[in-house]
Amino acid sequence: MSAAPPGPAFSVHDVPFSTYGSWFGISPVLAEKTRAEDLHLVSHQNGMHAVLSLVPLDPATGERAEALVEATPGLLSWTGKGGRVGLAYESPNTVRVYGERLGLRVTAAARTLTPFSGTYFYRDPVDDAHIFTSYETGRRYRITVLSGTVAEVSGAQTLGADDRGLMVTASTDGSWEVAVEELDSARQPYRPSAAFGEVVQAARQSFAEFVNAVAPWRSSDTPAAELAAYVVWSATVRPAGLVTRPAVLMSKHWMDKVWSWDHCFNALALAPGHPQLAWDQFSLPFDHQDETGALPDSVTHSEVLYNFVKPPIHGWALGHLRRRLPKPPSRAQLADVYARLARWTDFWLTARCAPGADLPHYQHGNDSGWDNATTFDPERVVVTADLAAFLTLQLRELADLADELEQPDDARRWTRTADATQAAMLDTLWTGDRFVARSADGSDTWSSASLLDLMPIALGEYLPEDISAVLARRIEAHLTPYGLATELPTSPHYLPDGYWRGPIWAPATVLVEDGLRRGGHHRLADEISARFRALCEKHGFAENFDALTGTGLRDRAYTWTASSYLLLAEAHVHRHSSRSRT
């Protein structure tokens, strides 16, 4: 095996250290707005739970050692005065930890054990390993000492409140090593199959193969591509619980779910290099489609939520996905996705259309994905133009699929419905200079300073040119030096950290950029792409960003942001290459 490069360095305060397929990561982030001084093993089975604290030790005093924490895709390290500790993933459920002249204390993050919560700790007489069993994750964590000395054990078999864990220090050669495993109930005693250095190199090689597949086009013009790929790679989990396929979580921080529109952007970024993984991302929420055709709001290890839905951008996404896959989907795949997409569309045309209504409605801002956008301030159960536009695109994609599947009657029906939906949107929601929202229960209409009101630009080439031009001008007013503010910064409702009331978001950026480009507004699309790419290159891949400073907000390792960067960066490279050839 050739030596793989170490990959991009990153801060574990922003991006958890993890690996493809694993349900746990190593991070100081224990929950939203909760950070620890030391790194923890944080599992995402049954939710986000800090299970084990990992503390480097001064072997002379047994006290916490001051150490610099550094991370690259294959190796996490603590470097202290005169010593170091390294951690690497051997497999998705096993990490190896190696130390020289520094010790390590591994303790349960939860000090209190009750009959229903906390972590129990004991030594297993079968293999002399030390076991932590966590009520919160429902899993066990086995520590096997491969070399070195167990200098201290505390809290074994104790109940109630106590410190539970062990201290590992060096033997005579100055080094030690342990394996830490996340397992269900039992497993054969751990036996190492490779030296620690080989484990590190294999982990680096795995990431190198992934990034070379996902971003073979990367260059000095796209300096954040490798870190974006790492964010996606490290947030991918193997099938488990209610997650039916390999899944890219939104994050291995607290946003550890698959929401039913976020997944589309991850699918698109993965499509050229990892087509099966991309197809799995698109398909996963459809595995939980209910009897009405609705997709769940979100899916994670141990829960599927249906209390809200997400917007029907799936037709738009599927059209792009099919064009980006290196090999067209098989007829069986097309037939399956056609049936699923048809049911999702029928949900909006029936369950979300009031009697006699021409257009569907949202029941809450959460249904739109723009949870608290100012469009929803007057009322929450509303008819909006973005919904009509997305549904129109989905209907047109269904018509194309029906044509390919040789179902001409269906193709004509979907086309008629698409035309009628777009006509109703223009007739009832377009005022001549803007789109308005309308009460689903009456005739009241209103407009807002939210970018959501301008999202019909996603229709691209299907929009009348005069309307497209007006929307483009209004969109440009939302453009700050860092990207598209979701609320006009001049609005009295603008908030720097207001979620959808100001901050820059990746999905809105991609949808608007694509619609503008398809509508012929290339200059503005180029500018939006350039500013968003520069934002990510400087401030990383946060859930959203302060529109006036660029500062990353909320969850700092968000995969749809990373995937959106990859999409825009790839397209930029291809456009630049094409122009250079011309």
C-alpha positions, 0 to 999 in steps of 0.5 A: 500500500502506498503511503497516503497523505495525512489530509487536511488538519482541522480543529476538533472543536469544529469538526468531530474526529470520526471515520466512515461507517462509525456511529461515534466520534471523538469530540469536546462537543457534548451537546448543543452549547455544551463543550468539555475541557477534554475530548470524549467518545460521543456516540449517536446511537439512541441520540447524541451521548457522551460516553467516555472521557479521554484525559492525557496524564502526566505519568509522574503526578497522575494529573491531567497533562496540558497537551495540544490536540491536533487532528487529520483524517487518519490520526488524532493526537495529544502532544504534551511536554515530553510525550504524546498520545495518538488515536486512530480508527481501526474499524468503524467500531474500534479505535486504537490509542497509543501513548509514549511518556504520557498516560491516559485516563478513561472514565465514564462521562456520567458520574451517576448511575441509576436503574435507568441512566448512566454507565456501569463499569466492571472488569470482565473475567473472561478476557480481563478487559474493562467494560462500560455499559451505557443506558443512554446508547444501549451499547457496551464500550470495551477497553482492552489493554494491549501493552502498558500497565493499568495503574489505577481502576476506580468505581468498578461494580459500584452503584450510585454516584462515583468516578468509574474508569481506569488509568493506563501508563507506560511499561518499561519501554515507555509506551502503552496501547489500548483498543476501545470498542463500541459493541452490542452485547458480547464479542470475541476477545480483542486481538490486534491485526495490525500495528498502530502505525499500520492502522493510521496508514490504513485510515489515511488511505481510506479517506484518500480513496474517498476524496479522490473519488468525490473531488478528483477535480480539486486544485488550489482554486478549491482549497476547502475541497478535502476538508469538505469531503472529510466532513461528509466521509466522517459523518457517514454511518453504517446501517443500524436501527432505523437507518436502513442504508449507509447514511450521511448524517447532517453532523456528528454533533447534535444535528445527528439526523437525516432530514428529508431535504438535507439528504438531497444535497449530499446525494448530489455531491456524492453522485459522480464518485460514489453513485451507490452511496448517492442513490442510498442518500436520496432513497433513505427517507423514502424507505420510511414513506407513510401510507399517505405518501408523506416523507418523514421529517427526519430519520435517525438511529432510533426515531422517525419523526412525522410531525412535520414534512420537508419541501418537495425539492426531490423532483429537482434533486432527482433530475440533477442526480440522474444527470450526475450519475456516471451510469444511468439508473436501471429501469427497475430503479427508475420504476421504483423511484417513480412510484415513490416520487409519485406518492410523495407528489400526490400527498401534496396534491391531496392531503395538503390541498384544501377543497377547491384549492389550486395550490397546496399549503404548508402547515408550519414553517418547519414544513418548508425547511425555513422554520422561522422565516418571516414569511410565516409571521402573519400565519403558519398555515399558508400557501406560498410560491416556493412550494408551488415552484418546487412542486411544479419541478417535481411534476415535470420530473415525473412527466420525464420519468413516465416518458422513459418508462413508456407511460404516455398517459401518465406523462401527459397527466403530470405535464398538465398538472405541472402547467396548472400548478405554475399557472395558479402560482402566477395567477394568484401569488404574483402581484406584478413585482413580487410573490406573496403568501396567502392564508390557506383559510382565506384570501389574506395575502402578504409579502416579507423581506425573506429570501423564501419569497424569491425561491420560485427562481428555482423554476429557472427556464420555466419562469417567464423572462420578465418575472425571472428578471424581477426575482434576480434583481430582488435576489441581488439585494440579499447578497452580502460580501459572504453570500445570500442573507435569508432576510434582507439585512435592512429588514427590522426582523433581521437577526445575525443569529436568527436561523432563517431570519438572516443567516446564510444557508447552503441549500438556499444558495444552491437552489438559487444559484441553479435557478439563476443559471438555468434562467440565464442570469450567469453573472449573478449566479457566478457571484453567488457561487464565488462568495459562498465558496470563499465563505466556506474556505475561510469559515468552514462548514457550519450549519449557517453563517452570519450574513454580515461577518461570515462567522459560522453559527450553530452546528459547525460540521454540517454535511449539506454545507460541505456538500454544497461547497463540493457542488459549487466548487466542482461546477466552478472548476468545470466552467473555468476549464471549459472557458480556458479551452475555449 
